[in-house]
Amino acid sequence: MTDKLRNESAEQELKGIGQQVKGKVQEGAGKITGNEDLEAEGNLNQAGGRVREKMGEAGRNVADALDPDRDKP
């Protein structure tokens, strides 16, 4: 169970990082083109990505707390 939680959490962290990158690109494109809507969408994607990444970190921490001896030899 903890391995599944750990894997799903890592996936969410990576997706969150990817969402942040997408948002940064959108923000930059919006600034370059003067498209305020695209820039705002980019900012929202970055914020959502940060939340998703932190949720993944929290899930991983829960998995570690449930199975503290997992990484010990």
HELIX and SHEET records of a PDB file:
HELIX    1   1 THR A    2  THR A   33  1                                  32    
HELIX    2   2 GLU A   36  LEU A   66  1                                  31    
END                                                                             
